[in-house]
Amino acid sequence: MDNPLPPAPELRFAFDAPTQTLRASLAPGSLVPRIDALWLRDRLADAGYADFKLRRNAVKALITQYNAGGTVVELEIADSIDGELQIATTPDSLEARLTITPAEGGRAVTKDDVLEQLAARGIYEGVRVEEINRAIAAGIAQDLVIARGREPVDGEDGWLECLLPETRARVPNIRPSGRTDYRDLGEVQVVHEGDALMRRHPPTTGTPGLDVTGRPIAPQPGRDQRFASGLRGVRPHADDPDLLVAASDGQPVQVRGGMMVEPIYTVDTVNMTTGNIVFDGTVKVRGDVKAGMRIEASGDIEIGGVVEPATVEARGNIVVKNGVLGAVGKKNPGKHRIRCDGSFSATYAQQARIEAGDSIFIDDLAMQCELHARNHIRVGNTRRGHVIGGTLRATLSIHARVIGAPNRIRTELEIGTDSALSRALQDMVQLRDGKESQLLEIGKVLTLSDRQPGRIPAELRDRAEQTATNLSFEVESLRENEDEMRYLLALAKQARVNAEQALHEGVVVSMGEARLAIPGHRGPSTVRLAEHGLGVFALEDEGKPGNER
């Protein structure tokens, strides 16, 4: 016959409502078994106190004292804890977030509790009732978004819309290395007095938002974009100051902050009869420019015929519909050259010295020339595209169909270096620093005027505000130019020479200290920096590792 189990110890609980504590009493008897924490938890559950927060030290003391044969009297072993809620708003008051600490034996947080506290905080905009219901059902939440206001919509910046198709631009045109397209600069575009050129779109103020208490949140207005000061040949429309119109007939040219109309000087040929031409605007020559003549223009120069050994300089672009015959390498070459701040375009060039602030485009043949372009040189579009002899320098790329000749004519190509650009960047940074210092000093004057009204005459303040506006525009433009220059210098490291059809022996490519003489005849090839200096790669596999030839 099995021995009977010893009787369970007599455990009594007493809940004290004022202090919200649970007391336990336990008296030992004869043949009483030992107890542990699990046994105690089961007894708490049987009595309906399973959710109470236990006092660990007290529970340990009860078990130790009882198992040692002692009597436990009215020992506080647990507490009834009500659930807690906290509603916090973000610094911008755009969101209200709920944190719920679950109850431990006490009263749980209810939906009414949450809504009541929201009302007390004045939060009623964008309340998310479904999120509140889910949190209440779970009995717990941590930084739960239960109300969200309406964010403001910032205003759009003002902008300038060109109303003319394909207007020539006098702003930097930086393109990634090796990604040039031949550009036919076309005919000189002409507008007439009163023609609409550009429209200014003012910035928008944006749409106000609302925080969770219903207070409006002001949007950030867009930045204004005004027409630059000093634009020549244009004026605001009499009935619409945001519309820029031509003040005279001429060539429209897009510049930073607007558009200008440059006068056009047209002549059949430039020779000893016409004399040299120095013109503040655009020059259009229908025929040839004879040897020894000189043309200088602040705008573009378009030549319909051939340029013999002469000097042609433009602040804009130069277009030669036929070709250029220079004097490089002859006994008395003089100082004849072609130079422009923009791009140069011609059908062919022979023994010519050409410099371009942007790029050089020659359609047919460049023979024994000195070509120097800030960005790209491209030879070949609809015609042969041959480079034979001479020296070519470009920061980003030199691209032709055939470079060199089978008879090994020495052809020097230099890519990826532009010390002039580096110096220009340094000069521009210094210029911007100076203008920012001026702007800071003017800002001090305007601040003083705001703090002490009447101290500075109104006329002086107006001039200071206008000067500050102009300086701000100039500083922003300089920063944009700096970014473009830094981008261009970074691209110079990716510079390359591309030959679509053939690259001949006799061609020498240099990039900084690296120098490579092309060994033997090559097919479609590209030359660029490799792991150990300049390397020749298959043109179709350009940029893929393991294709150096």
BAROMAR-145740 format. One line per 5 residues: number of its first residue (from 1); for each residue x, y, z of C-alpha. Coordinates in Angstrom, 2 decimals, m for minus. Layout:
# BAROMAR-145740
NUM) X/Y/Z; ...
This chain:
# BAROMAR-145740
1) 0.00/0.00/0.00; 1.39/3.37/m1.09; 2.20/5.98/1.51; m0.22/8.93/1.45; 1.12/12.33/0.29
6) 1.76/14.80/3.04; m0.87/17.49/3.32; m0.24/20.76/1.44; 0.84/23.66/3.60; m1.88/26.11/4.50
11) m1.20/29.32/2.52; m3.42/32.35/3.03; m3.50/35.60/0.99; m4.79/38.98/2.07; m5.08/41.96/m0.33
16) m4.74/45.43/1.21; m6.69/47.82/m1.02; m5.31/51.12/0.38; m1.70/50.11/m0.27; m2.46/47.84/m3.24
21) m0.25/45.14/m1.74; m0.74/41.37/m1.37; 0.24/39.70/1.90; 0.90/36.01/2.43; 0.79/33.89/5.62
26) 2.09/30.34/5.85; 2.27/28.10/8.94; 4.26/24.82/8.95; 2.76/21.57/10.22; 3.87/17.99/10.69
31) 5.17/16.18/7.60; 4.96/19.36/5.57; 6.71/19.13/2.15; 9.22/21.66/0.95; 7.97/24.44/m1.37
36) 9.59/26.42/m4.19; 8.86/29.41/m6.41; 6.89/27.37/m8.95; 4.61/26.04/m6.22; 4.02/29.60/m4.99
41) 3.20/30.88/m8.49; 0.64/28.11/m8.92; m1.00/29.08/m5.64; m1.11/32.76/m6.71; m2.76/31.75/m9.98
46) m5.33/29.60/m8.14; m6.16/32.61/m5.96; m6.47/35.01/m8.91; m3.28/36.96/m8.28; m1.17/35.64/m11.17
51) m0.75/39.09/m12.77; 0.49/40.82/m9.63; 4.06/42.13/m9.60; 6.05/39.88/m7.27; 8.62/41.18/m4.85
56) 11.51/38.85/m5.53; 13.27/39.29/m2.21; 10.04/38.79/m0.28; 9.19/35.59/m2.21; 12.67/34.27/m1.55
61) 12.36/35.10/2.15; 8.96/33.33/2.37; 10.27/30.12/0.80; 13.48/30.11/2.86; 11.67/30.84/6.12
66) 9.00/28.19/5.57; 11.41/25.45/4.44; 13.44/26.14/7.59; 10.35/25.33/9.69; 9.42/28.91/10.51
71) 6.03/30.55/10.36; 5.39/33.32/7.80; 2.97/36.00/8.96; 1.55/38.77/6.77; 4.57/39.08/4.46
76) 4.08/41.56/1.58; 5.04/39.51/m1.50; 3.35/41.31/m4.44; 1.87/44.59/m5.59; m1.09/45.53/m7.75
81) 0.19/47.98/m10.42; m2.17/49.93/m12.66; m1.33/50.36/m16.30; 0.22/53.70/m17.30; 0.08/55.75/m20.46
86) 2.26/58.55/m21.72; 1.64/60.77/m24.73; 4.58/62.75/m26.06; 4.75/65.09/m29.01; 7.74/65.54/m31.30
91) 9.61/68.86/m31.13; 7.78/70.12/m34.19; 4.44/68.95/m32.74; 3.77/67.12/m35.97; 3.31/63.76/m34.25
96) 1.85/62.49/m30.98; 3.26/59.18/m29.76; 1.74/56.77/m27.26; 3.57/54.60/m24.75; 1.54/52.14/m22.66
101) 3.04/50.31/m19.68; 0.86/47.22/m19.13; m0.95/46.67/m15.82; 0.37/44.09/m13.33; m2.65/43.06/m11.37
106) m4.18/46.53/m11.49; m6.39/48.51/m13.83; m5.47/48.38/m17.53; m5.30/51.49/m19.72; m8.51/52.00/m21.69
111) m9.34/53.77/m24.92; m11.21/56.41/m22.95; m8.04/57.10/m20.94; m6.11/57.77/m24.15; m8.80/59.96/m25.70
116) m9.19/61.89/m22.47; m5.48/62.67/m22.29; m5.41/63.66/m25.97; m8.23/66.09/m25.30; m6.47/67.46/m22.24
121) m3.36/68.12/m24.36; m5.44/69.75/m27.07; m4.48/67.09/m29.61; m7.21/66.42/m32.14; m5.65/66.80/m35.60
126) m4.96/63.54/m37.45; m5.85/61.20/m34.56; m5.42/57.55/m35.62; m8.22/55.68/m33.82; m7.34/52.30/m35.33
131) m3.79/52.52/m33.94; m5.21/53.37/m30.51; m7.57/50.36/m30.66; m4.72/48.01/m31.55; m2.58/49.34/m28.68
136) m5.41/48.94/m26.16; m6.06/45.38/m27.35; m2.37/44.53/m26.98; m2.15/46.30/m23.62; 1.26/47.66/m24.49
141) 2.77/50.27/m26.86; 6.11/51.98/m27.36; 6.30/55.35/m29.13; 3.31/54.44/m31.28; 2.22/57.29/m33.57
146) m1.45/57.87/m32.73; m1.82/61.35/m34.20; m0.08/63.03/m37.11; m0.59/66.52/m38.36; m0.27/67.69/m41.93
151) 3.25/68.53/m43.05; 3.72/71.83/m44.86; 4.54/71.70/m48.55; 7.53/73.94/m49.21; 7.33/76.39/m52.04
156) 9.00/75.76/m55.38; 11.96/77.88/m56.43; 11.48/80.47/m59.10; 12.91/79.66/m62.52; 13.59/81.19/m65.88
161) 11.96/79.70/m68.98; 13.59/80.24/m72.35; 10.89/80.96/m74.94; 13.13/80.41/m77.97; 14.01/76.98/m79.42
166) 17.65/75.91/m79.48; 19.09/79.15/m78.19; 22.87/79.17/m77.88; 24.04/79.23/m74.31; 27.06/80.93/m72.81
171) 27.13/78.77/m69.71; 29.56/75.90/m69.03; 28.55/72.71/m70.83; 30.38/69.92/m69.03; 29.76/66.42/m70.31
176) 31.14/63.17/m68.91; 34.35/61.87/m70.39; 33.94/59.99/m73.65; 30.28/60.87/m74.04; 30.44/63.71/m76.60
181) 28.06/64.18/m79.49; 28.99/66.15/m82.59; 27.12/69.44/m82.46; 26.34/71.44/m85.59; 26.23/74.94/m84.16
186) 24.03/75.98/m87.05; 23.11/79.40/m88.36; 23.07/82.59/m86.32; 19.60/82.93/m84.85; 18.04/86.39/m85.18
191) 15.30/88.01/m83.11; 13.63/91.36/m83.62; 12.77/94.15/m81.24; 9.83/93.22/m79.04; 10.19/89.45/m79.48
196) 9.56/87.47/m76.30; 12.77/85.81/m75.09; 12.41/84.52/m71.56; 9.78/84.31/m68.86; 10.45/84.52/m65.15
201) 8.35/82.20/m63.02; 8.16/83.50/m59.44; 8.63/81.16/m56.49; 5.60/79.73/m54.74; 4.91/80.29/m51.08
206) 4.02/76.67/m50.40; 1.10/75.18/m48.49; 0.86/75.56/m44.69; 0.62/72.45/m42.58; m1.06/71.73/m39.24
211) 0.45/70.29/m36.10; m1.46/67.81/m33.94; m3.00/70.66/m31.93; m4.31/72.35/m35.06; m1.77/75.16/m35.10
216) m0.56/76.07/m38.59; 3.01/75.20/m39.62; 4.51/77.73/m41.99; 6.09/76.30/m45.15; 9.52/77.26/m46.46
221) 8.96/79.59/m49.39; 10.85/78.92/m52.60; 13.92/80.93/m53.52; 13.42/83.76/m55.92; 15.11/83.73/m59.31
226) 15.46/87.19/m60.77; 16.84/88.38/m64.03; 20.49/89.28/m63.71; 21.46/92.91/m63.80; 23.32/94.32/m66.78
231) 21.69/92.15/m69.46; 22.34/93.84/m72.80; 19.89/94.21/m75.64; 16.84/93.21/m73.62; 14.21/94.85/m71.44
236) 11.17/93.83/m69.38; 7.87/93.97/m71.20; 6.01/97.18/m70.48; 2.94/95.34/m69.17; 4.64/92.28/m67.74
241) 7.88/92.70/m65.75; 8.36/88.93/m65.67; 8.64/88.75/m69.46; 12.00/89.59/m71.05; 11.81/90.90/m74.61
246) 14.36/91.99/m77.17; 15.20/95.68/m77.07; 16.77/95.52/m80.54; 17.37/93.19/m83.43; 20.22/90.74/m83.00
251) 21.33/87.30/m81.86; 19.80/85.90/m78.65; 22.30/84.30/m76.29; 21.35/82.57/m73.06; 23.53/83.50/m70.08
256) 23.29/82.95/m66.35; 20.30/84.78/m64.98; 18.69/85.61/m68.30; 19.33/86.29/m71.95; 21.08/88.94/m74.00
261) 20.60/90.13/m77.53; 23.86/90.87/m79.26; 23.97/93.02/m82.36; 25.02/91.24/m85.56; 27.57/92.65/m87.97
266) 27.34/91.03/m91.40; 29.94/91.28/m94.16; 30.54/89.38/m97.40; 34.29/88.81/m96.95; 37.06/90.04/m94.68
271) 40.03/91.31/m96.66; 42.18/94.39/m97.12; 39.17/96.28/m98.45; 36.98/95.74/m95.38; 39.91/95.86/m92.95
276) 40.06/94.11/m89.59; 36.82/93.76/m87.64; 36.50/94.43/m83.91; 32.83/94.27/m82.92; 30.87/94.20/m79.67
281) 28.39/91.54/m80.68; 28.13/88.74/m83.23; 29.97/88.77/m86.57; 28.67/86.92/m89.62; 30.95/86.57/m92.66
286) 29.19/85.18/m95.71; 32.41/84.31/m97.54; 36.11/83.93/m96.75; 38.52/85.49/m94.26; 41.70/86.29/m96.17
291) 45.24/85.79/m94.95; 46.58/88.28/m92.44; 43.17/89.63/m91.38; 41.78/89.82/m87.86; 38.26/89.43/m86.43
296) 37.41/90.02/m82.76; 33.86/89.70/m81.41; 32.29/89.71/m77.97; 29.67/87.26/m79.26; 29.78/84.46/m81.82
301) 31.56/84.43/m85.17; 30.10/82.59/m88.16; 32.14/82.24/m91.36; 30.53/80.81/m94.45; 33.72/80.19/m96.43
306) 37.36/79.42/m95.72; 39.62/80.98/m93.10; 43.13/81.53/m94.44; 46.03/82.18/m92.00; 44.30/84.86/m89.91
311) 43.37/85.70/m86.32; 39.78/85.02/m85.29; 38.76/85.49/m81.62; 35.30/85.29/m80.04; 33.88/85.34/m76.52
316) 31.22/82.91/m77.74; 31.34/80.15/m80.37; 33.07/80.08/m83.77; 31.50/78.28/m86.73; 33.39/77.86/m90.01
321) 31.15/76.31/m92.65; 34.11/75.23/m94.80; 37.64/74.92/m93.44; 40.64/76.56/m91.85; 44.04/76.88/m93.49
326) 46.71/77.86/m90.98; 50.44/78.38/m90.98; 51.67/76.00/m88.26; 55.07/74.64/m89.21; 55.76/77.12/m92.00
331) 58.78/79.40/m92.02; 56.89/82.57/m91.11; 53.77/81.39/m89.29; 53.26/84.66/m87.40; 50.82/84.62/m84.50
336) 47.71/83.66/m86.41; 45.26/81.58/m84.42; 41.61/80.89/m83.84; 40.39/81.18/m80.26; 36.95/81.14/m78.63
341) 35.53/80.85/m75.13; 32.81/78.49/m76.35; 33.03/75.74/m78.97; 34.64/75.68/m82.40; 33.16/73.89/m85.41
346) 34.52/73.45/m88.95; 34.51/70.99/m91.84; 38.31/70.62/m91.96; 41.47/72.21/m90.55; 44.99/72.12/m91.95
351) 48.06/73.46/m90.13; 45.72/75.51/m87.94; 46.19/76.67/m84.37; 42.77/76.48/m82.63; 41.87/76.98/m78.95
356) 38.37/76.48/m77.49; 37.10/77.10/m73.98; 34.64/74.23/m74.43; 35.14/71.78/m77.31; 36.41/71.48/m80.89
361) 34.38/69.70/m83.59; 35.89/69.01/m87.02; 33.89/66.89/m89.42; 36.36/65.70/m92.02; 40.10/66.13/m91.49
366) 42.52/67.66/m88.96; 46.01/67.64/m90.48; 49.16/68.93/m88.76; 47.13/71.16/m86.44; 47.57/72.45/m82.92
371) 44.19/71.91/m81.27; 43.56/72.76/m77.62; 40.09/72.32/m76.04; 39.02/72.63/m72.43; 36.63/69.68/m72.67
376) 36.61/67.55/m75.84; 38.02/67.27/m79.34; 35.97/65.27/m81.82; 36.94/64.69/m85.44; 34.40/62.97/m87.66
381) 30.64/63.01/m87.96; 29.36/62.63/m91.51; 32.79/62.57/m93.21; 36.16/60.84/m92.85; 37.12/61.91/m89.34
386) 40.92/61.64/m89.71; 43.56/63.11/m87.41; 46.96/63.16/m89.10; 49.97/64.68/m87.34; 50.07/67.72/m85.11
391) 49.35/68.17/m81.42; 45.93/67.78/m79.80; 45.15/68.60/m76.16; 41.81/68.08/m74.41; 40.96/67.60/m70.75
396) 38.25/64.97/m71.14; 38.47/63.19/m74.48; 39.89/63.10/m77.98; 37.67/61.15/m80.36; 38.17/60.42/m84.08
401) 37.55/57.67/m86.57; 41.20/57.33/m87.55; 44.14/58.70/m85.56; 47.57/58.78/m87.18; 48.59/57.40/m90.56
406) 50.14/54.17/m91.97; 53.40/56.03/m92.68; 53.82/56.66/m88.92; 53.36/60.42/m88.95; 54.02/61.63/m85.41
411) 50.76/62.67/m83.77; 50.88/63.98/m80.18; 47.76/63.62/m78.04; 47.50/64.95/m74.48; 44.50/64.32/m72.21
416) 43.49/64.71/m68.60; 45.52/67.74/m67.53; 44.37/71.32/m67.30; 46.52/73.52/m65.10; 44.62/76.57/m66.34
421) 41.40/75.13/m64.94; 43.03/74.51/m61.57; 44.28/78.10/m61.46; 40.87/79.36/m62.54; 39.26/77.41/m59.70
426) 41.64/78.96/m57.15; 40.94/82.44/m58.53; 37.21/81.84/m58.40; 37.35/80.66/m54.77; 39.25/83.84/m53.83
431) 36.75/85.99/m55.71; 33.81/84.30/m53.98; 35.43/84.74/m50.56; 35.79/88.46/m51.26; 32.18/88.85/m52.30
436) 30.98/86.88/m49.27; 32.97/89.24/m47.04; 31.29/92.21/m48.72; 27.92/90.56/m48.23; 28.67/90.03/m44.54
441) 29.50/93.72/m44.05; 26.33/94.81/m45.81; 24.38/92.35/m43.66; 25.70/94.10/m40.55; 24.40/97.43/m41.88
446) 20.97/95.96/m42.57; 20.85/94.32/m39.14; 21.67/97.66/m37.49; 18.89/99.28/m39.50; 16.42/96.65/m38.29
451) 17.40/97.09/m34.64; 17.54/100.89/m34.74; 14.92/102.12/m37.19; 15.64/105.54/m38.59; 19.34/105.50/m37.86
456) 20.22/104.67/m41.48; 18.56/106.77/m44.19; 15.98/104.93/m46.25; 17.83/105.65/m49.50; 21.04/104.14/m48.12
461) 19.17/101.08/m46.87; 17.53/100.56/m50.27; 20.92/100.68/m51.97; 22.33/98.26/m49.41; 19.46/95.81/m49.99
466) 19.93/95.96/m53.75; 23.68/95.46/m53.38; 23.09/92.51/m51.05; 20.70/90.95/m53.59; 23.22/91.35/m56.40
471) 26.06/89.95/m54.28; 23.96/86.97/m53.23; 23.25/86.19/m56.88; 26.93/86.52/m57.78; 28.03/84.30/m54.88
476) 25.53/81.63/m55.87; 26.69/81.76/m59.49; 30.33/81.48/m58.41; 29.52/78.47/m56.24; 27.82/76.78/m59.20
481) 30.86/77.46/m61.35; 33.16/76.07/m58.63; 31.11/72.87/m58.45; 31.28/72.49/m62.23; 35.03/73.04/m62.24
486) 35.60/70.50/m59.47; 33.42/68.05/m61.35; 35.43/68.66/m64.51; 38.73/68.13/m62.70; 37.40/64.87/m61.29
491) 36.32/63.77/m64.77; 39.83/64.51/m66.06; 41.02/61.36/m64.29; 38.72/59.36/m66.59; 39.97/61.03/m69.78
496) 40.53/58.89/m72.85; 41.42/58.77/m76.52; 38.98/56.91/m78.76; 39.66/55.72/m82.30; 36.56/54.26/m83.93
501) 38.34/52.57/m86.83; 42.13/52.69/m86.52; 44.95/53.85/m84.25; 48.33/53.94/m86.01; 51.92/53.63/m84.89
506) 53.47/57.07/m84.53; 50.70/58.26/m82.20; 51.91/59.22/m78.72; 49.40/59.69/m75.89; 50.31/61.43/m72.63
511) 48.37/62.04/m69.43; 50.30/63.87/m66.78; 53.51/61.92/m66.19; 52.19/58.86/m68.01; 53.19/58.50/m71.66
516) 52.43/55.79/m74.21; 53.74/55.36/m77.77; 51.27/53.25/m79.72; 53.07/50.05/m80.85; 51.99/48.98/m84.32
521) 48.68/49.36/m86.09; 45.53/48.99/m83.99; 41.89/48.61/m84.87; 39.05/50.27/m82.93; 40.75/51.26/m79.69
526) 40.60/53.41/m76.62; 43.55/54.68/m74.57; 43.04/55.47/m70.90; 44.62/55.04/m67.50; 45.12/51.43/m66.50
531) 46.55/49.95/m63.31; 50.12/50.68/m64.36; 49.90/53.82/m66.49; 48.22/54.30/m69.86; 46.87/51.24/m71.64
536) 45.24/50.40/m74.97; 41.88/48.63/m74.87; 39.43/47.34/m77.44; 36.91/50.10/m78.08; 33.91/47.81/m77.81
541) 35.15/46.50/m74.44; 36.03/49.91/m73.03; 35.97/49.95/m69.23; 35.94/46.17/m68.78; 38.90/44.66/m66.88
546) 41.23/42.27/m68.60; 40.99/43.73/m72.12; 44.26/45.65/m72.26; 46.09/44.97/m75.52
